[in-house]
Amino acid sequence: MGLSFTKLFSRLFAKKEMRILMVGLDAAGKTTILYKLKLGEIVTTIPTIGFNVETVEYKNISFTVWDVGGQDK
């Protein structure tokens, strides 16, 4: 009984991890959205060369967001 309760409790309240890949056209606002989620404010960005990776915590979920840029290296 105790083991069943422990499994149920851990499934309900354990920290969940999700991965998100953001792709889109150049200058579409991918990086702006990423930093709005991360920082809670709009920041001035430059075109992404390569990629940005940030972790955003929301409630009981940890999102790892990959922002892939379309600019040449």
C-alpha positions as CSV (number, residue, x, y, z in Angstrom):
1,M,0.0,0.0,0.0
2,G,2.8,2.4,0.9
3,L,4.6,1.7,-2.4
4,S,1.4,2.4,-4.4
5,F,0.9,5.7,-2.6
6,T,4.6,6.6,-3.2
7,K,4.3,5.9,-6.9
8,L,1.0,7.9,-7.2
9,F,2.5,10.8,-5.3
10,S,5.6,10.9,-7.4
11,R,3.7,10.8,-10.7
12,L,1.4,13.6,-9.6
13,F,4.0,15.9,-8.0
14,A,7.3,15.0,-9.6
15,K,9.0,17.6,-11.7
16,K,8.3,17.0,-15.4
17,E,10.7,17.9,-18.2
18,M,9.7,18.8,-21.7
19,R,11.8,19.8,-24.8
20,I,10.6,22.3,-27.4
21,L,12.2,23.1,-30.7
22,M,11.3,26.5,-32.1
23,V,11.8,26.8,-35.9
24,G,10.4,29.4,-38.3
25,L,11.2,32.0,-40.8
26,D,14.0,34.6,-40.3
27,A,12.8,37.6,-38.2
28,A,9.6,35.8,-37.1
29,G,10.1,36.5,-33.4
30,K,11.3,33.1,-32.1
31,T,14.1,34.6,-29.9
32,T,11.8,37.3,-28.7
33,I,9.2,34.7,-27.6
34,L,11.9,32.6,-25.9
35,Y,13.2,35.5,-23.8
36,K,9.7,36.8,-23.1
37,L,8.9,33.4,-21.5
38,K,12.3,33.2,-19.7
39,L,12.6,36.8,-18.4
40,G,9.0,38.0,-18.5
41,E,9.9,41.1,-20.6
42,I,10.5,42.0,-24.2
43,V,14.2,42.3,-25.0
44,T,16.0,43.7,-28.0
45,T,17.5,40.9,-30.0
46,I,19.8,40.5,-32.9
47,P,19.5,37.8,-35.6
48,T,20.4,34.4,-34.1
49,I,23.5,32.8,-35.5
50,G,23.4,29.1,-34.6
51,F,21.0,28.5,-31.8
52,N,19.9,29.6,-28.3
53,V,19.0,27.1,-25.5
54,E,17.2,28.2,-22.4
55,T,15.3,26.4,-19.6
56,V,12.0,27.9,-18.6
57,E,10.2,26.8,-15.4
58,Y,6.4,26.9,-15.3
59,K,4.4,25.4,-12.5
60,N,5.8,21.9,-12.1
61,I,7.3,21.6,-15.6
62,S,10.8,22.4,-16.8
63,F,10.8,23.3,-20.5
64,T,14.1,23.2,-22.4
65,V,13.6,25.4,-25.4
66,W,15.9,25.3,-28.4
67,D,15.6,28.4,-30.6
68,V,17.2,27.6,-34.0
69,G,18.3,30.5,-36.1
70,G,18.1,30.7,-39.8
71,Q,21.1,33.1,-40.4
72,D,24.3,31.8,-42.0
73,K,27.3,31.3,-39.7
